[in-house]
Amino acid sequence: VDPSVEALRDLTEEYLDQLVPALARDWHAR
């Protein structure tokens, strides 16, 4: 696998790890 693809995958996982809980909190706050 291309190293840049690996790095992008890591970034995406970090982003989702932060985004999903934030969305869940926002959803439950309605």
MOPAC internal coordinates of N, CA, C and O (Angstrom, degrees):
PM7 1SCF
backbone

  N    0.0000 0     0.00 0     0.00 0    0    0    0
  C    1.4711 1     0.00 0     0.00 0    1    0    0
  C    1.5229 1   108.85 1     0.00 0    2    1    0
  O    1.2310 1   121.19 1   -39.09 1    3    2    1
  N    1.3211 1   115.33 1   140.91 1    3    2    1
  C    1.4660 1   121.79 1   178.59 1    5    3    2
  C    1.5333 1   109.43 1   -62.73 1    6    5    3
  O    1.2310 1   119.76 1   -47.45 1    7    6    5
  N    1.3483 1   118.06 1   132.55 1    7    6    5
  C    1.4709 1   120.90 1  -179.61 1    9    7    6
  C    1.5249 1   112.83 1   -56.09 1   10    9    7
  O    1.2310 1   120.29 1   145.42 1   11   10    9
  N    1.3319 1   117.06 1   -34.58 1   11   10    9
  C    1.4667 1   118.94 1  -179.17 1   13   11   10
  C    1.5295 1   110.59 1   -68.64 1   14   13   11
  O    1.2310 1   120.92 1   146.80 1   15   14   13
  N    1.3259 1   115.84 1   -33.20 1   15   14   13
  C    1.4695 1   119.97 1   176.53 1   17   15   14
  C    1.5190 1   109.65 1   -67.16 1   18   17   15
  O    1.2310 1   120.71 1   138.51 1   19   18   17
  N    1.3353 1   116.25 1   -41.49 1   19   18   17
  C    1.4568 1   122.03 1   177.76 1   21   19   18
  C    1.5218 1   109.81 1   -59.05 1   22   21   19
  O    1.2310 1   120.49 1   133.74 1   23   22   21
  N    1.3404 1   116.68 1   -46.26 1   23   22   21
  C    1.4621 1   121.40 1  -178.70 1   25   23   22
  C    1.5243 1   110.34 1   -64.12 1   26   25   23
  O    1.2310 1   120.68 1   138.02 1   27   26   25
  N    1.3213 1   116.31 1   -41.98 1   27   26   25
  C    1.4610 1   120.30 1  -179.92 1   29   27   26
  C    1.5253 1   110.41 1   -63.43 1   30   29   27
  O    1.2310 1   120.87 1   140.45 1   31   30   29
  N    1.3150 1   115.94 1   -39.55 1   31   30   29
  C    1.4685 1   120.48 1   178.63 1   33   31   30
  C    1.5228 1   110.37 1   -62.32 1   34   33   31
  O    1.2310 1   120.68 1   136.86 1   35   34   33
  N    1.3396 1   116.30 1   -43.14 1   35   34   33
  C    1.4640 1   120.07 1   178.48 1   37   35   34
  C    1.5228 1   110.70 1   -61.79 1   38   37   35
  O    1.2310 1   120.65 1   136.19 1   39   38   37
  N    1.3412 1   116.36 1   -43.81 1   39   38   37
  C    1.4580 1   120.30 1   179.23 1   41   39   38
  C    1.5219 1   110.82 1   -62.04 1   42   41   39
  O    1.2310 1   120.71 1   137.20 1   43   42   41
  N    1.3157 1   116.25 1   -42.80 1   43   42   41
  C    1.4637 1   120.40 1  -179.32 1   45   43   42
  C    1.5196 1   110.90 1   -62.82 1   46   45   43
  O    1.2310 1   120.43 1   138.18 1   47   46   45
  N    1.3315 1   116.78 1   -41.82 1   47   46   45
  C    1.4596 1   120.12 1   179.70 1   49   47   46
  C    1.5187 1   110.74 1   -64.64 1   50   49   47
  O    1.2310 1   120.25 1   138.30 1   51   50   49
  N    1.3512 1   117.13 1   -41.70 1   51   50   49
  C    1.4606 1   120.40 1   178.09 1   53   51   50
  C    1.5190 1   110.25 1   -62.65 1   54   53   51
  O    1.2310 1   121.04 1   136.79 1   55   54   53
  N    1.3401 1   115.61 1   -43.21 1   55   54   53
  C    1.4596 1   121.31 1  -179.26 1   57   55   54
  C    1.5275 1   110.43 1   -61.16 1   58   57   55
  O    1.2310 1   120.77 1   133.26 1   59   58   57
  N    1.3206 1   116.13 1   -46.74 1   59   58   57
  C    1.4641 1   120.12 1  -179.60 1   61   59   58
  C    1.5243 1   111.17 1   -65.62 1   62   61   59
  O    1.2310 1   120.30 1   141.99 1   63   62   61
  N    1.3362 1   117.03 1   -38.01 1   63   62   61
  C    1.4610 1   120.35 1   178.98 1   65   63   62
  C    1.5230 1   111.18 1   -59.78 1   66   65   63
  O    1.2310 1   120.38 1   149.60 1   67   66   65
  N    1.3461 1   116.88 1   -30.40 1   67   66   65
  C    1.4592 1   120.53 1   178.83 1   69   67   66
  C    1.5244 1   110.98 1   -88.48 1   70   69   67
  O    1.2310 1   120.77 1   142.79 1   71   70   69
  N    1.3295 1   116.14 1   -37.21 1   71   70   69
  C    1.4586 1   121.00 1  -174.74 1   73   71   70
  C    1.5230 1   112.26 1   -70.55 1   74   73   71
  O    1.2310 1   120.37 1   134.75 1   75   74   73
  N    1.3247 1   116.90 1   -45.25 1   75   74   73
  C    1.4652 1   120.21 1  -174.49 1   77   75   74
  C    1.5282 1   112.53 1   -60.04 1   78   77   75
  O    1.2310 1   118.76 1   130.70 1   79   78   77
  N    1.3472 1   119.98 1   -49.30 1   79   78   77
  C    1.4688 1   119.12 1   177.91 1   81   79   78
  C    1.5253 1   112.34 1   -61.50 1   82   81   79
  O    1.2310 1   120.19 1   144.27 1   83   82   81
  N    1.3303 1   117.25 1   -35.73 1   83   82   81
  C    1.4621 1   120.71 1   178.72 1   85   83   82
  C    1.5241 1   110.13 1   -64.69 1   86   85   83
  O    1.2310 1   120.52 1   137.00 1   87   86   85
  N    1.3269 1   116.61 1   -43.00 1   87   86   85
  C    1.4649 1   120.40 1   177.81 1   89   87   86
  C    1.5223 1   110.66 1   -65.08 1   90   89   87
  O    1.2310 1   120.30 1   140.25 1   91   90   89
  N    1.3214 1   117.03 1   -39.75 1   91   90   89
  C    1.4598 1   120.82 1   179.85 1   93   91   90
  C    1.5239 1   110.50 1   -63.21 1   94   93   91
  O    1.2310 1   120.28 1   136.59 1   95   94   93
  N    1.3438 1   117.06 1   -43.41 1   95   94   93
  C    1.4648 1   120.21 1   177.98 1   97   95   94
  C    1.5157 1   110.28 1   -62.38 1   98   97   95
  O    1.2310 1   120.62 1   135.61 1   99   98   97
  N    1.3331 1   116.41 1   -44.39 1   99   98   97
  C    1.4596 1   120.88 1  -179.17 1  101   99   98
  C    1.5263 1   110.04 1   -62.66 1  102  101   99
  O    1.2310 1   120.72 1   138.20 1  103  102  101
  N    1.3245 1   116.24 1   -41.80 1  103  102  101
  C    1.4653 1   121.32 1  -178.98 1  105  103  102
  C    1.5271 1   110.25 1   -62.10 1  106  105  103
  O    1.2310 1   120.36 1   135.18 1  107  106  105
  N    1.3427 1   116.92 1   -44.82 1  107  106  105
  C    1.4581 1   120.62 1  -177.39 1  109  107  106
  C    1.5191 1   111.96 1   -74.92 1  110  109  107
  O    1.2310 1   120.50 1   161.07 1  111  110  109
  N    1.3249 1   116.65 1   -18.93 1  111  110  109
  C    1.4701 1   120.31 1  -178.63 1  113  111  110
  C    1.5228 1   111.73 1   -78.38 1  114  113  111
  O    1.2310 1   120.05 1   168.05 1  115  114  113
  N    1.3381 1   117.51 1   -11.95 1  115  114  113
  C    1.4705 1   119.94 1  -178.33 1  117  115  114
  C    1.5217 1   110.87 1   -67.72 1  118  117  115
  O    1.2310 1   120.10 1   180.00 1  119  118  117

